[in-house]
C-alpha cells in the first residue's frame, strides 16, 4: 500500500493520520518531512510497524499526535524525547520496559497502560485528558494528580483503586470521570471534592462500587450513566441533581425500591432518559 493510501482518518471526526510502515520507513519519513505530517499511527499489522524502537522520531520532531497503543513489541522509547511539541500520546508499553515522559511538557492528551517503569508522569502539568488502564494506587496519588491542574477528563479502566478518590481532591477542573471494567471493587469516597466541577459521571461494567450514594453531592452533574454496574437504593438519591440532562441505568444498574414516581415527573428536563424497565418498577 502506498504512503498516500495510508493517510487516513481513524474516525470521521478526527484529523488525518499517517499509518506508518516499518518496511517503507525511509519513504514514509521523506513524505512526512515534505508534507509536514504531524499525526502518526503505529499498528503492528501486515503492512504496519514492527520495529522494537522509535528512534526515527528524532528526524521528525514536529510530530504532534502519536498513537501506538497496540505496539507492545517496542522496547526502546528514547525517541519520544525528541517530540517537544507532542500534544497527544497513546501507548501501551511492556511492564518491564522503561519509558520517560518527563520532557513532553506540551502533552495535553495521554492514553496509556500504567506500569512502574513509566517515569515523569508527575511532570505533565498541561494534561487535560487522561485515559489509564492497569492503574494502581502507586499512580492514583494526590502527589501525582495535584500536578494536573488543567485536567478536565479522566477515564480509568481495568485498574485497582484501594484508597478511594481522595487523590482527586485538588483537581478542581475535572468535568468528566469514567470508570470501566474495574478489576476490583472501589470506593467513591472522595468524589465529593468534585461537587462543583463534575459534569459527567459514567460507571461501566464495574459491579462493586461502595458509597454510590455520594453521587447526590454532585449538584452540577449533567450526565449520569450506570451500565452493568451498581444498583441505586432509590431514585431519591438523584433528587439533588437538578441539572441532570442525561440519565442511563441498564443491566445490573437499577433502582432497588422500584419507585420511579418522582423521577417520572422530571422526564421533560432530563432530555436523554434511558432507564431499562424492571418488573417491580412503579411509575405512577
C-alpha positions as CSV (number, residue, x, y, z in Angstrom):
1,X,0.0,0.0,0.0
2,X,1.4,3.4,-1.0
3,X,2.2,6.1,1.6
4,X,-0.7,8.2,0.3
5,X,-3.1,5.3,0.7
6,X,-2.1,5.0,4.3
7,X,-3.1,8.6,5.1
8,X,-6.5,8.1,6.7
9,X,-8.9,9.4,9.3
10,X,-9.2,6.8,12.2
11,X,-12.8,8.1,12.7
12,X,-14.8,10.5,10.7
13,X,-14.4,13.3,13.3
14,X,-10.6,13.0,13.5
15,X,-7.8,14.6,11.5
16,X,-5.9,12.6,9.0
17,X,-3.2,10.3,10.4
18,X,-0.4,8.5,8.5
19,X,-0.3,4.8,9.3
20,X,3.4,4.2,9.4
21,X,5.0,1.2,7.7
22,X,8.4,0.0,9.0
23,X,9.0,-1.8,5.7
24,X,8.9,1.5,3.9
25,X,10.2,3.7,6.7
26,X,12.6,5.7,4.6
27,X,9.9,6.6,2.0
28,X,7.5,7.4,4.8
29,X,9.9,9.7,6.5
30,X,10.6,11.6,3.3
31,X,6.8,12.0,2.8
32,X,6.3,13.2,6.4
33,X,9.1,15.8,6.1
34,X,8.0,17.1,2.7
35,X,4.3,17.3,3.7
36,X,4.8,18.2,7.3
37,X,2.7,15.3,8.6
38,X,2.0,15.9,12.3
39,X,-0.2,12.9,13.1
40,X,1.1,9.3,13.2
41,X,-0.4,5.9,14.0
42,X,1.8,2.8,14.6
43,X,0.0,-0.5,14.3
44,X,1.8,-3.9,14.0
45,X,-0.4,-5.3,11.2
46,X,1.0,-6.9,8.0
47,X,1.8,-3.6,6.4
48,X,2.4,-1.7,9.7
49,X,5.1,-1.1,12.2
50,X,7.3,-3.9,13.6
51,X,10.5,-2.3,14.9
52,X,11.4,-2.5,18.6
53,X,12.3,1.2,18.8
54,X,11.0,4.6,17.7
55,X,14.3,6.3,17.2
56,X,13.1,7.6,13.8
57,X,11.2,10.2,15.7
58,X,14.4,12.2,16.1
59,X,14.1,13.0,12.4
60,X,10.6,14.4,12.7
61,X,10.5,16.4,15.9
62,X,7.4,18.4,14.7
63,X,5.0,15.5,15.3
64,X,2.1,16.5,17.5
65,X,0.0,13.3,17.8
66,X,1.3,9.8,18.1
67,X,-0.9,6.7,18.6
68,X,0.9,3.4,19.2
69,X,-1.4,1.7,21.6
70,X,-1.0,-1.8,20.2
71,X,2.7,-1.8,19.6
72,X,3.8,-3.9,22.5
73,X,6.9,-5.0,20.7
74,X,8.5,-1.6,21.2
75,X,11.2,-1.9,23.8
76,X,13.0,1.4,23.3
77,X,11.1,4.7,23.8
78,X,14.1,7.1,23.7
79,X,12.8,8.7,20.5
80,X,9.9,10.3,22.5
81,X,12.3,12.8,24.0
82,X,12.6,14.5,20.5
83,X,8.9,15.4,20.4
84,X,8.9,18.5,22.5
85,X,5.7,19.7,20.7
86,X,3.8,16.4,21.2
87,X,0.2,17.1,22.2
88,X,-1.4,13.6,22.2
89,X,0.2,10.2,23.0
90,X,-1.3,6.8,23.2
91,X,0.8,3.8,24.1
92,X,0.9,0.5,25.9
93,X,4.4,-0.5,26.9
94,X,5.5,-3.8,28.4
95,X,5.6,-3.6,32.2
96,X,9.3,-4.1,32.2
97,X,10.1,-1.5,29.5
98,X,11.4,1.9,30.8
99,X,9.6,4.9,29.4
100,X,10.5,8.5,30.3
101,X,7.8,11.1,29.6
102,X,9.3,13.9,31.6
103,X,10.3,16.0,28.5
104,X,6.9,16.0,27.0
105,X,5.8,19.3,28.7
106,X,3.3,20.2,26.0
107,X,1.4,17.0,26.2
108,X,-2.3,17.6,26.7
109,X,-3.8,14.1,26.0
110,X,-2.4,10.9,27.4
111,X,-3.8,7.4,26.9
112,X,-1.7,4.6,28.4
113,X,-1.4,1.4,30.3
114,X,0.3,2.1,33.6
115,X,3.5,0.4,34.7
116,X,6.1,1.3,37.4
117,X,8.6,1.8,34.6
118,X,6.9,4.9,33.3
119,X,8.7,7.9,34.6
120,X,7.8,11.6,34.5
121,X,4.0,11.3,34.9
122,X,4.1,13.8,37.7
123,X,5.7,16.4,35.4
124,X,3.0,16.5,32.8
125,X,1.3,19.7,34.0
126,X,-0.5,20.5,30.8
127,X,-2.6,17.4,30.6
128,X,-6.3,18.0,30.0
129,X,-7.4,14.4,29.4
130,X,-6.1,11.1,30.7
131,X,-7.1,7.5,29.9
132,X,-5.3,5.0,32.0
133,X,-5.5,1.2,32.2
134,X,-4.0,-1.2,34.7
135,X,-3.5,1.7,37.1
136,X,-2.7,1.1,40.8
137,X,-2.5,3.1,44.0
138,X,1.1,3.9,43.2
139,X,-0.2,6.1,40.4
140,X,-3.5,7.2,41.9
141,X,-1.9,9.5,44.5
142,X,-2.6,13.1,45.3
143,X,1.2,13.8,44.9
144,X,0.8,12.9,41.2
145,X,-2.6,14.3,40.4
146,X,-2.2,17.7,42.1
147,X,0.1,18.4,39.2
148,X,-2.7,18.0,36.7
149,X,-4.4,21.3,37.5
150,X,-5.8,21.5,33.9
151,X,-7.3,18.0,33.9
152,X,-10.9,18.0,32.6
153,X,-11.4,14.4,31.7
154,X,-10.2,11.2,33.4
155,X,-11.0,7.6,32.2
156,X,-9.9,4.8,34.5
157,X,-10.2,1.2,33.1
158,X,-9.2,-2.2,34.3
159,X,-7.5,-0.7,37.3
160,X,-7.2,-1.2,41.1
161,X,-8.3,1.6,43.4
162,X,-7.9,0.7,47.1
163,X,-7.8,4.2,48.6
164,X,-11.0,5.8,47.1
165,X,-10.9,9.0,45.2
166,X,-9.1,11.3,47.6
167,X,-6.3,11.6,45.1
168,X,-8.6,13.9,43.1
169,X,-9.0,16.4,45.9
170,X,-7.2,19.2,44.1
171,X,-8.5,18.5,40.6
172,X,-11.0,21.4,40.6
173,X,-11.2,21.5,36.7
174,X,-12.3,17.8,36.3
175,X,-15.6,17.7,34.4
176,X,-15.8,14.1,33.0
177,X,-15.0,11.0,35.0
178,X,-15.3,7.4,33.7
179,X,-14.8,4.0,35.3
180,X,-14.9,0.9,33.2
181,X,-14.3,-2.8,33.7
182,X,-12.6,-2.2,37.1
183,X,-10.6,-5.2,38.3
184,X,-11.9,-4.9,41.9
185,X,-14.5,-3.1,43.8
186,X,-13.7,0.5,44.6
187,X,-15.0,3.3,46.8
188,X,-16.4,6.6,45.6
189,X,-15.4,8.3,48.9
190,X,-13.6,11.5,47.9
191,X,-15.8,12.2,44.8
192,X,-17.5,15.0,46.9
193,X,-14.3,17.0,46.3
194,X,-15.6,17.3,42.7
195,X,-19.1,18.6,43.7
196,X,-18.6,21.9,41.9
197,X,-16.8,20.8,38.8
198,X,-18.0,17.3,37.7
199,X,-20.5,17.4,34.8
200,X,-20.4,13.8,33.6
201,X,-20.0,10.5,35.5
202,X,-20.0,7.1,33.8
203,X,-19.5,3.7,35.5
204,X,-19.5,0.8,33.2
205,X,-19.2,-3.0,33.9
206,X,-18.0,-2.4,37.4
207,X,-20.4,-4.1,39.8
208,X,-18.9,-3.4,43.2
209,X,-18.9,0.3,44.0
210,X,-19.0,1.5,47.6
211,X,-20.7,4.7,48.7
212,X,-22.5,5.2,45.4
213,X,-25.0,7.4,47.3
214,X,-22.3,10.1,47.3
215,X,-23.3,11.0,43.7
216,X,-26.1,13.0,45.4
217,X,-23.5,15.6,46.3
218,X,-22.5,16.3,42.7
219,X,-25.0,19.1,42.3
220,X,-23.7,20.3,39.0
221,X,-23.8,16.8,37.4
222,X,-25.4,16.8,33.9
223,X,-24.8,13.2,32.8
224,X,-25.1,10.0,34.9
225,X,-24.5,6.7,33.2
226,X,-24.6,3.4,35.1
227,X,-24.4,0.4,32.9
228,X,-23.9,-3.1,34.2
229,X,-22.7,-1.6,37.4
230,X,-24.0,-1.0,40.9
231,X,-27.8,-0.6,41.7
232,X,-29.1,2.5,43.5
233,X,-31.2,2.1,46.6
234,X,-33.8,4.6,45.5
235,X,-34.3,7.3,42.8
236,X,-34.3,9.8,45.7
237,X,-30.5,9.8,45.6
238,X,-30.9,11.7,42.3
239,X,-33.2,14.4,43.8
240,X,-30.4,16.9,44.5
241,X,-29.1,16.6,40.9
242,X,-31.3,19.3,39.4
243,X,-29.1,19.8,36.4
244,X,-29.4,16.3,35.0
245,X,-29.8,16.2,31.2
246,X,-28.9,12.6,30.6
247,X,-29.6,9.5,32.8
248,X,-28.9,5.9,32.0
249,X,-29.4,2.8,34.2
250,X,-29.2,-0.5,32.5
251,X,-28.2,-4.1,33.1
252,X,-27.3,-4.7,36.8
253,X,-27.8,-1.0,37.5
254,X,-31.4,-0.2,38.6
255,X,-33.4,1.2,41.4
256,X,-33.8,-1.3,44.2
257,X,-37.0,0.1,45.7
258,X,-38.7,0.4,42.3
259,X,-40.3,3.7,43.0
260,X,-39.9,6.0,39.9
261,X,-42.8,8.3,40.6
262,X,-40.8,11.4,41.4
263,X,-38.3,10.7,38.7
264,X,-41.0,10.4,36.0
265,X,-42.0,13.9,36.8
266,X,-38.6,15.1,35.7
267,X,-38.8,13.5,32.2
268,X,-39.1,16.8,30.4
269,X,-36.0,18.2,32.0
270,X,-33.9,15.0,31.5
271,X,-33.6,15.1,27.7
272,X,-31.9,11.7,27.4
273,X,-33.7,9.3,29.7
274,X,-32.6,5.7,29.3
275,X,-33.9,3.6,32.2
276,X,-34.3,-0.1,31.4
277,X,-37.6,-1.4,32.6
278,X,-37.8,-3.8,35.6
279,X,-40.9,-5.7,36.6
280,X,-41.0,-4.1,40.1
281,X,-40.9,-0.5,38.9
282,X,-43.8,1.8,39.7
283,X,-44.2,4.8,37.5
284,X,-47.5,6.4,38.7
